[in-house]
Every structure is written in C-alpha cells, then in structure tokens.
Amino acid sequence: MNASLNTLSQDPDRALPEDPERALILSYAPADGRASLSALLALDEALAQLLRTTSQPAVGQLRLAWWREALAKLDTAPPPAEPVLRGLATDVLPRGVTGASLVPIVHGWEVLVEEEALDGLALARYGAGRGALFAAAGAALGAAGDPLTLGGEGWALADLARHLGDGAEADAARSAAAPRLAQALAVRWSRNGRALGALAHRARMDLREPVDSPLPIGAPRRVARLLWHRLSGR
C-alpha cells in the first residue's frame, strides 16, 4: 500500500462533523435528487474510511472486493443490512443508475491499495475510477451536457492531493487535477448539474489553498464563490 495513504486520516481541521459547504452544495441539487447525491457521497466516504482503517494491502483488497460484489448485486437482489448500500438501493438505483456502474468508483480507490507509488498512470486510473461518481450523480440528477468526466477526475485528484499534503506524489496529483478542473469549470453548468459543479469549484479552491494554512471550511470567500456558481453556473 502506498505509504502516503496514511495521511488520509490526518486532516482534522478540514473534516468537521458539520460541513457548511457540503450542506450548501447539496442544496444546489434538484430537491428530488438530493438524497441521491448524498447517498453517492456516502459511498465515497465509506470507501475512504475503509482505506483509512486498513494497514495491510491484502486485507484492503479483500474489503474492496466485497464492495465491488455488493454494488454489482444491487442490480439483481435486495441490499444487505448495510446503510450505505441501502441508501443507494433506495435513492440512486430508482433514478436509472445501476449498481454495476458504481463499481468503477471502487476500482479507483483500489489503486491506492495496489500501487507502491502513484505515478502518472496510477493517478489517471484513480481519477477515472473515483471520478465516475460524477457520471452516476449526473445521471441521477438529470444533468445533461455538463463536463462530468473532467469534473469528477479533477475533484478526485484534488482531494487526494489535499490529503497527501507535501511531496512528489501530492505535487503530481495537483498537476493532474488542475487542468481537468480548469477545463471542466470553463463552461456554464446546467441547473441540475450545479451541485456537481460546486463540488468541482470547491476542489479547485482546495487545490489553490496553501497546504500549511488553508482557509477554514465555510470561510466567507469560499462560500461566496459557491454561491456565485449557484446563481450563474460559472
């Protein structure tokens, strides 16, 4: 397992129990799709927590394999007694998203278990896999024509860079995230896609913050940028 993965758990100031920016962003989603977006983000958080609490690569691979199989089975069987899976079955699958389409998200996280070093190819695989969450959310929210692939990849890579902190791998993740986010945010996002666009904007703000002294979550300047996106789509 990549040694720098351990830093994923070292971010107390930016992992607040109540995240005002997250709540604001969720409010941008269509009212009937907010539970869908929340369920998909809960899946991403569950996979992140899995890696935070796993120190042996073999154990991590087994745990991720369980999630891959469980997501695929959502298409053919009721969910097991697991809150995240039940949330997906209740709030995401009825909106035309299949369990199988969520499996690539697990593949993205799996890169951090499989690879000893995060080179350009590994980062691309990670971004494409985890970033598939945006495609699923876009389908659930009815977002049409938005740059979901670029936005999702940039969001995933920027978040990884923020958690990695300093070092060559963090720099490589930032370098990979920046052009993806720039391209995704160069266009006007649809109303149904603005929650995802706001997630991409938040990722770009995180990317631009100094590693040693970032603005706190909910800082007025950050919230103002998110509000402008809600109004303009830009």
Order of alpha helices (4+ residues) and beta strands (2+ residues): alpha-alpha-alpha-alpha-alpha-alpha-alpha-alpha-alpha-alpha-alpha
